[in-house]
């Protein structure tokens, strides 16, 4: 609930060397900003992408940094 995936990434997909770096977009919603961020972190943690580089670890680092929640 509250997690949406948009894009072309799916199990068994073959990605060419000229792939669009946005294979799949993940958006999450919750009643609070922190809840949505935690849901997004968990969703990214469950992704399994092999064969191409992603920015998943970078985004997880941003989501886990205390400054991200300071507004």
C-alpha atoms as a printed R data frame, in Angstrom:
   type eleno elety resid chain resno      x       y       z
1  ATOM     1    CA   UNK     A     1  0.000   0.000   0.000
2  ATOM     2    CA   UNK     A     2  1.284   3.433  -0.882
3  ATOM     3    CA   UNK     A     3  4.065   2.276  -3.228
4  ATOM     4    CA   UNK     A     4  3.928   2.906  -6.977
5  ATOM     5    CA   UNK     A     5  6.349   1.673  -9.645
6  ATOM     6    CA   UNK     A     6  6.445   3.273 -13.100
7  ATOM     7    CA   UNK     A     7  8.815   2.268 -15.843
8  ATOM     8    CA   UNK     A     8 10.126  -0.507 -17.974
9  ATOM     9    CA   UNK     A     9 12.094  -2.466 -15.396
10 ATOM    10    CA   UNK     A    10 10.746  -5.940 -14.747
11 ATOM    11    CA   UNK     A    11 12.073  -9.381 -13.949
12 ATOM    12    CA   UNK     A    12 13.962 -10.828 -16.907
13 ATOM    13    CA   UNK     A    13 14.196  -7.536 -18.815
14 ATOM    14    CA   UNK     A    14 17.289  -7.201 -20.949
15 ATOM    15    CA   UNK     A    15 18.746  -3.709 -20.842
16 ATOM    16    CA   UNK     A    16 20.896  -2.497 -23.735
17 ATOM    17    CA   UNK     A    17 24.137  -0.576 -23.147
18 ATOM    18    CA   UNK     A    18 22.205   2.534 -24.239
19 ATOM    19    CA   UNK     A    19 19.509   2.201 -21.575
20 ATOM    20    CA   UNK     A    20 17.640   5.130 -20.109
21 ATOM    21    CA   UNK     A    21 18.955   5.621 -16.588
22 ATOM    22    CA   UNK     A    22 15.374   5.827 -15.305
23 ATOM    23    CA   UNK     A    23 14.551   2.123 -15.522
24 ATOM    24    CA   UNK     A    24 11.823   2.343 -12.906
25 ATOM    25    CA   UNK     A    25 10.511   5.256 -10.875
26 ATOM    26    CA   UNK     A    26  9.425   4.510  -7.315
27 ATOM    27    CA   UNK     A    27  7.031   6.843  -5.521
28 ATOM    28    CA   UNK     A    28  5.654   6.333  -2.037
29 ATOM    29    CA   UNK     A    29  2.986   8.012  -0.004
30 ATOM    30    CA   UNK     A    30  2.038   7.950   3.632
31 ATOM    31    CA   UNK     A    31  0.302  10.176   6.154
32 ATOM    32    CA   UNK     A    32  3.617  11.769   7.096
33 ATOM    33    CA   UNK     A    33  6.742  12.806   5.234
34 ATOM    34    CA   UNK     A    34  8.861  10.542   7.430
35 ATOM    35    CA   UNK     A    35  6.524   7.602   6.837
36 ATOM    36    CA   UNK     A    36  6.739   8.052   3.074
37 ATOM    37    CA   UNK     A    37 10.537   8.308   3.241
38 ATOM    38    CA   UNK     A    38 10.756   5.140   5.337
39 ATOM    39    CA   UNK     A    39  8.494   3.319   2.900
40 ATOM    40    CA   UNK     A    40 10.658   4.504   0.010
41 ATOM    41    CA   UNK     A    41 13.826   3.311   1.781
42 ATOM    42    CA   UNK     A    42 12.316  -0.125   2.328
43 ATOM    43    CA   UNK     A    43 11.136  -0.322  -1.291
44 ATOM    44    CA   UNK     A    44 14.608   0.552  -2.574
45 ATOM    45    CA   UNK     A    45 16.162  -1.934  -0.165
46 ATOM    46    CA   UNK     A    46 14.055  -4.690  -1.710
47 ATOM    47    CA   UNK     A    47 15.041  -3.860  -5.316
48 ATOM    48    CA   UNK     A    48 17.321  -6.317  -7.080
49 ATOM    49    CA   UNK     A    49 18.979  -4.886 -10.180
50 ATOM    50    CA   UNK     A    50 21.860  -6.699 -11.813
51 ATOM    51    CA   UNK     A    51 24.010  -5.885 -14.804
52 ATOM    52    CA   UNK     A    52 23.604  -2.100 -14.834
53 ATOM    53    CA   UNK     A    53 24.614   0.632 -12.426
54 ATOM    54    CA   UNK     A    54 21.920   2.323 -10.365
55 ATOM    55    CA   UNK     A    55 21.742   5.176  -7.882
56 ATOM    56    CA   UNK     A    56 19.826   3.123  -5.313
57 ATOM    57    CA   UNK     A    57 22.591   3.239  -2.689
58 ATOM    58    CA   UNK     A    58 22.950   7.005  -3.132
59 ATOM    59    CA   UNK     A    59 19.221   7.565  -2.619
60 ATOM    60    CA   UNK     A    60 19.201   5.247   0.413
61 ATOM    61    CA   UNK     A    61 22.075   7.273   1.897
62 ATOM    62    CA   UNK     A    62 20.102  10.482   1.358
63 ATOM    63    CA   UNK     A    63 16.999   8.946   2.932
64 ATOM    64    CA   UNK     A    64 18.943   7.787   5.992
65 ATOM    65    CA   UNK     A    65 20.704  11.121   6.609
66 ATOM    66    CA   UNK     A    66 19.314  13.184   9.530
67 ATOM    67    CA   UNK     A    67 19.493  16.421   7.514
68 ATOM    68    CA   UNK     A    68 16.981  14.966   5.059
69 ATOM    69    CA   UNK     A    69 14.286  15.078   7.745
70 ATOM    70    CA   UNK     A    70 15.201  18.531   9.082
71 ATOM    71    CA   UNK     A    71 12.875  21.135   7.640
